[in-house]
Amino acid sequence: MLILGIDPGTAIVGYGLVEARAGQTRALVYDCIRTPAGEDPCRRLATIYAGIRELIERLQPETMAVEELFFNKNSKTALAVGQARGVILLAAAHTGLPVAEYTPLEVKQAVAGFGRAPKEQVQRMVQALLGLAEKPRPDDVADALAVAVCHASFAPWRQREKEVAGR
């Protein structure tokens, strides 16, 4: 299964394409989409949308895994990230790509074994799990790869839940 993991943001959208086959997970491509600070918010969202559409068309993932919004103390930041998530989900919908969403707690639990793991530990675990020579940087890229790894772990369970519910 080819999974495109996404860590949404307005300044930086991390992404990582992983291949999960027969219990093995490996990173194929990872980087980020950046938007300039001070640019009109609508232009930033358009850049994110176009970037995600281009990734989907070029990489041909089978599914997308997106980190759910984490509500922090700064509601303005949360709103902006929510808008970025919206255009990311819209890009997936326009291409017919299925999307799975995971909370930061679920991602950290799947990758580090502890839902409150610090970012540094998540980076080290992503590096180890995917056999990368270096820790993925910036944090947004590591988080995107972590979301993809999380989905690789949970996808079989989610599929089984759907099958059981359909009976």
C-alpha positions, 0 to 999 in steps of 0.5 A, spaced: 500 500 500 502 506 498 500 511 503 501 519 503 502 522 510 500 529 511 502 534 516 498 540 515 500 547 516 499 554 513 507 555 513 509 548 512 505 542 510 510 536 511 508 530 506 511 523 506 510 517 501 511 510 504 510 503 502 507 498 506 508 491 504 508 484 508 510 487 514 515 492 511 514 499 511 519 504 507 519 511 505 519 513 498 519 520 498 518 526 503 519 533 503 514 539 505 510 544 501 512 551 504 508 558 503 511 565 504 510 568 510 506 575 509 503 572 503 495 573 502 492 567 506 488 565 500 494 565 496 497 560 501 491 556 501 491 555 493 499 554 493 497 548 498 491 545 494 496 545 488 501 542 491 497 537 494 494 535 487 500 535 484 503 530 489 497 526 488 497 526 481 505 525 481 506 519 486 499 516 485 498 514 492 493 509 494 490 512 500 492 519 504 493 519 512 492 526 515 493 528 522 487 531 525 487 538 528 490 539 535 487 545 538 492 549 542 492 555 546 492 560 539 485 559 536 488 564 530 493 558 529 488 553 530 483 556 525 489 557 519 491 550 520 484 548 519 483 551 513 489 548 510 487 541 512 480 543 509 484 544 502 488 538 503 482 534 504 479 537 498 484 536 494 484 528 496 476 529 494 477 532 487 482 526 486 478 520 489 483 519 494 481 515 500 483 519 506 484 516 514 485 521 519 489 520 526 489 524 532 496 526 534 495 522 540 494 516 536 500 517 531 505 518 537 502 511 540 503 508 533 510 510 532 513 511 539 509 507 543 507 513 548 501 518 546 505 523 549 512 522 546 516 528 545 517 531 538 525 528 538 522 521 540 517 521 534 523 523 529 528 518 532 522 513 531 520 515 524 528 514 523 529 507 526 522 504 523 523 507 516 531 505 516 533 513 514 540 515 515 538 521 518 532 524 522 527 527 517 527 535 518 523 539 519 519 536 524 513 537 519 516 532 515 517 527 520 510 528 523 507 526 516 512 520 515 509 518 522 502 519 520 503 514 514 507 509 519 501 510 523 496 508 518 500 502 515 499 500 522 492 501 523 489 500 516 488 493 516 484 494 523 480 499 520 478 495 514 476 489 518 472 494 522 468 496 516 467 488 514 464 487 521 460 493 520 457 491 514 455 484 516 
